[in-house]
């Protein structure tokens, strides 16, 4: 009894409750609770506390290039937000105008040279266009020949099944005639079946004869207008 009284003196909150035997169960329960708290602190909280880094004897590893502040913790740089796509409509694709490409007709074609000048009349002007004194300013295509002098040709009628008026040929030989010419007329006397050499003629619209008759001329089609109908 004296020991319990002395212990009650050491523990202020117990006071005289320990001296009363009726209070012993509650006092024992209180001390067990205190013991449990102390035991829990030793076995639960202490391991957690010991895992915290110690500034005195432990080096903290931070990413390379990190800036460390006065408290030993890294200073995180602000992160720039990634640009997000907007709802701006995509502009329409601009319309591309195709560039005409040169179309070769059997690559290079060889024909014989011929020329005509409607203003001279006779075989140079179709009988339907001759009024007795002058040749009307028209051609089989309806184009005025005066507007295409030196820059147009008449072709054999059978060629109209492949190309049409408005097609363009490019003469590459001889150099005297080199250039581009527009098909605007037909030449009945230019068919290959008329000449013994079996070579078609190309009738150049000109006011001067520039080569001997049937002189070899090489050309290719640089642009083609497809025929609207096949003429027999």
Secondary structure, DSSP 8 states (H G I E B T S, - for coil): -HHHHHHHHHSTTTTTTTTSGGGHHHHHHHHHHHHHHHHHIIIIIHHHHHTS--TTT------TT-EE-TTS-EE-----------------------------SSSSEEEEEEEE-GGG-GGGS-GGGB-SSSB-S--TTS--GGGSTTSEEEE-GGGGGT--TT-EEEEEESGGG-EEEEEEEE-GGG-GGGSTT---EEEEE-SS--S-TT-EEEEEEEE----SS---
